[in-house]
Amino acid sequence: MTNDQRQTPYLDALLRYRARGFTAFHTPGHKLGKGAPAGLVEAVGLDLLKVDLAVAGAVEDTRESTGLVAAAEQIAAEAWGAERCFFLVNGSTSGVQSLVVSLAGPGVPIIVPRNSHKSMLAGLIFSGAMPCYIEPVIDPEWGVPRNITTDAAATAIATCGGARAFFVTSPTYNGFGADLPALAGLAHGAGIPFIVDQAWGPHFRFCSLLPVDAMTAGADAAVTSVHKLISGLTQSSVLMANAARINLRRLAGVVKMTQSTSPQALIYASIDAARMQMATDGERLWTRAVELAEWARAAVNRIDGLRCLGDECLERPGIASFDPTRLTITACALGHTGWELETVLRDDYGIAVEAADTLNIVLNVTHGDDRSDVERLVASLEDYAARYRDAGGDVGAGCRRFTAQLPAFTRQETSPQDAFFSPSVQLPLAQCSGRISAEIVTPYPPGIPVLGPGELISPEIVDYLTEAGDRGLHVHGPEDLTLRTLRVVE
Ligand SMILES: Cc1ncc(COP(=O)(O)O)c(C=O)c1O
């Protein structure tokens, strides 16, 4: 690397600003904490309020200067293996949206997996692009989407005429990686950029025990959430891009449109610090995290009634790599949903998980954990399982699964943007068959949209959503979260 990765130019500037003890006549109005209400000072401390600043302005010497940010972004670009890096304060959400808007305008097709994060659908609505969807297979054992297969990707490329970009999400929420080098080869063979939503893989590049990262695998651009699994403050994320197939100037302009005009300087500083930590010590830190996670996984799998997803998944189609630090755990055999397990862990054991759904809980093990954390998790799970078994827990009862097959994607009748902006009406779900959806409907699990704006609603989709509503599945997207009604194009 040509840049010294021990540097943290942005963080240093922020600390210098605080040390100089300025009298501030700039935003925010609490004036470096002096005017802040006592409760806020108690929550975050005066030291933090003294560096609660917007990026443009105070930290640099002149309002127009961008040298400091450019320097920090350039060091980060090198660390994550790209020509250009953009710091983002609106999460990977804003990175995905920036990429879609900069690559495809109204009516332009792009290839998109159906298990994309909802920021992708928002990007489609903003840009007007037409999605050509690739359906991932839902793993029947765990009820979560696997990644897309190379065969499905090849078919999409062959059939989606005039596609301007190929997007993939890797890893998935449960840590399943697609075969990125093969997919990059397919996209480049078709002359289109290959873009990876790597929100859950900011650590990959820094430890040899983890899956290959997007840029090494040949991506033209990737988004990665610095806040999700490494040390960035919440909302921090980076967008990496190479110039060969991406117009970096246009992308830079669009990135600005998706960010606040007052980006939080602390978020930038945290990206600087997190990148430094990973680039200088990532191998050691994540080797330890992998060891802790593998220890926890093995221990959970020894508990009667519990199971933790592991690298046996690599034998299944659509899973080319696996992040062992994601723990997906099920208590189905004890007759408990993921939500119930989450509640018991929180209320009885003081353990907060990353996510829960009907079937599973998901936990992140990172460089921030130590042995005592995973020991506490395992001891809590042992105690929990014993309690429920001793109370006549339904060992072997199987999951109260949501077993209905996901209904097939029908047809994209209009672009998501056209459907979103068309006049629409709210109809009882039972009357929606044959209509065009005006909204997104994503039940969890498996967290894949059953409908997006512009899609034809089939009788199978109505049946599925009726059952999902009856079972009280968590749903993201529609105005009516009970699923009794749906908004359709008029
Ligand atoms: C695959 C994927 N992409 C993008 C995002 C958005 O990330 P952020 O929360 O950093 O905006 C998420 C968030 O969970 C995600 O799971």
The ligand as an SDF file (V2000), in Angstrom:
LIG
                    3D

 16 16  0  0  0  0  0  0  0  0999 V2000
  -28.0010   -6.2390    2.3310 C   0  0  0  0  0  0  0  0  0  0  0  0
  -28.1890   -4.8710    2.9040 C   0  0  0  0  0  0  0  0  0  0  0  0
  -27.9190   -3.8090    2.1440 N   0  0  0  0  0  0  0  0  0  0  0  0
  -28.0470   -2.5460    2.5990 C   0  0  0  0  0  0  0  0  0  0  0  0
  -28.4660   -2.3330    3.8900 C   0  0  0  0  0  0  0  0  0  0  0  0
  -28.5970   -0.9290    4.3720 C   0  0  0  0  0  0  0  0  0  0  0  0
  -27.5510   -0.6590    5.2550 O   0  0  0  0  0  0  0  0  0  0  0  0
  -27.5260    0.5980    6.2200 P   0  0  0  0  0  0  0  0  0  0  0  0
  -28.2660    0.1930    7.4460 O   0  0  0  0  0  0  0  0  0  0  0  0
  -26.0660    0.8230    6.4550 O   0  0  0  0  0  0  0  0  0  0  0  0
  -28.1730    1.7320    5.5170 O   0  0  0  0  0  0  0  0  0  0  0  0
  -28.7670   -3.4110    4.7300 C   0  0  0  0  0  0  0  0  0  0  0  0
  -29.2260   -3.1850    6.1080 C   0  0  0  0  0  0  0  0  0  0  0  0
  -29.5380   -4.0590    6.8550 O   0  0  0  0  0  0  0  0  0  0  0  0
  -28.6270   -4.7170    4.2280 C   0  0  0  0  0  0  0  0  0  0  0  0
  -28.9300   -5.7890    4.9740 O   0  0  0  0  0  0  0  0  0  0  0  0
  1  2  1  0
  2  3  1  0
  2 15  2  0
  3  4  2  0
  4  5  1  0
  5  6  1  0
  5 12  2  0
  6  7  1  0
  7  8  1  0
  8  9  2  0
  8 10  1  0
  8 11  1  0
 12 13  1  0
 12 15  1  0
 13 14  2  0
 15 16  1  0
M  END
$$$$
